[in-house]
Amino acid sequence: MIGVLSVFQGDLSRVDEGKRALQEQIIPALKAHKGFKRGSWLLNTQTGEVHAISIWEDEAALKEGMATLQQVRGQVSSMGLTLKSTQTLDVIAIA
C-alpha cells in the first residue's frame, strides 16, 4: 500500500464549512475510486493546520486517483486552505 500525507494551513473561522465539504464532497469523491482504501483528516484546533492522510492499494491506484486528489486540492483551496506540503510514502503498518 501507498500513502499520501498532505499538510494544509487553514482558517479556523471556516472549520465548519471545511468539515461539511469533507463529508459531502471530498470523502465521497475519494471513495469512488476502487483503489482508495481509507483516509484520515486531522485538525490542530490551535493553529488551523490540517494533516490529510490517504491510503491507496498500490502505486497504480494512486496514479488513477491523482485527478481526484488534484480536484480535492482545488476544493480545499477554495475553502481558504493552503497546501504547505505533500509526500508520497510507503505504508508499513495499519492498526
Buried (B, 14 or more C-beta within 10 A) or exposed (E): BBBBEBBBBBEEEBBEEBEEBBEEBBBEBBEEBEBBBEBEBEBEEEEBBBBBBBBBBEEEBBEBBEEBBEBBBEBBEEBBBEBEEEEEEEEEEEE
